[in-house]
Amino acid sequence: MTPDAAITGIGLVTPAGGTRESTWDTVCAGRPTAAPAAGLAGLPVDFACEVPAFDPVEATGNRRAWRLDRYAQFAVAAAREAVADAGLGPAGWEAGRVGVVVGTAAGGVATFAEQQQRLQRNVRLVSPLTLPMFLPNMAAAQVAAALGARGPCLQTGAACASGAVAVASAVDLLRTGACDVVIAGAADAMVTPLCAAAFASLGALSRRRDAPATASRPFDADRDGFVLGEGAGILVLERPATAQARGATVYAHLAGYAATCDAYDIVAPDPEGRGLTAALREALDTLDRTGIPPSGVSYVNAHGTSTPLNDRVEAAVLARHLPADTLVSSTKGVTGHLMGAAGAVELALTALTIARGTVPPTANLTHLDPAVHLAVPTVAQDRPVAAALSVSMGFGGHNTVWALTR
Amino acid sequence: MAEDLYQRIADTLVGKFDVDRRDLGPDRSYADMGLDSVSIVELFVMIEEWWGLALPEGTPLPELTPARTVALVAEKIRA
């Protein structure tokens, strides 16, 4: 069995950097990005991981970028980088054969909140752009418009697994032959007062206000919650034969995917990890059919949110099914939790791990939780990685596992 | 006041709506200057917010010109 798709382009806009390379460098250096957020001043949790120095006009190439919500600006910026990286563009592709799938957990929530305030002041102040900025499909639609992609244009929503699910939908479009190229990933911009207050109300956020840089500490014994982040990750996907025929550089291949739902609780993972176990087994089985057994998996980019419950459940499932020397890290120690964008950004980082032979570390890990029986590197390690996994989980009980190969 | 308002509209057309300065004119309609229908409504939301007023319902916005907008706002402020 051959892999379903080749990753031929990557674009990243994250708290770790406004581009693929700046993000990769910060992630590999293990430099945390959480800091006080001006927009959250006065709230119970007033820090986050924000995209640094983002100029919407420059990043999107659109002088009217203010007509896009921040989450869609991130998506367009990352998509432009990914498509340029793949050596593709409107001049060289058949537009009707190019699809776009961009997931999001929330859509344009900052726009929604701002317009709600304007409505309360005076109904006449409500912008006609409210819906074209807020709607969750608009990141995908703006990416399609920016790049002139005229094939299927979709949005996926599976909370913090949205990005992983978007890539699965994209691979389906390649597999059925509906598209020759799919631009796929996810974007979110949820560092807003309402979202921060709501996550704090759930008890999901770290309260480490005195030392925000150390707050996102996946798998650490002293972790106390996740850190809200924002950004976008976009991949260019092609059938392996198409990529090979045009001589494209391939970061990695998408070799197996599985998704399940816990059907257990809307916010907490199943404490037994049954849904994640089922997804992991299925992804490993698919990988096995390409000739790589579970012992061939040398790296896992874990969901690793830094919440007490997530990391414990996820670590137990991974430890049961993978060899003891498989390296497992959570890049959220650096980036914070990018919500729906997390799955896409982390899939991209996993592809870069394979392409570059460097395993990124888990930042802020000083005392491994004694309940976590995994090999978690705290500094970047150079080693060849032939096969790797990327795990995502989301509110609603979503579990996804992607298997990537060289 | 009329000159200030015209200037503010002109600056907004160029700065926010990406109208080429060469296409600007006090007597050109917003539609002729390249604004789509949503942009024209957005422009009037801004104008109403700046001056804290409500323009008459049913004003045919796409056919309006900056000069006519200035006159409408001046009438409203006097009223």
Interface residues (C-beta under 8 A of the other chain):
Chain A: R63 R64 W66 R124 L125 V126 S127 P128 L129 P132
Chain B: K16 F17 D18 V38 V41 E42 V45 E48 E49 A54
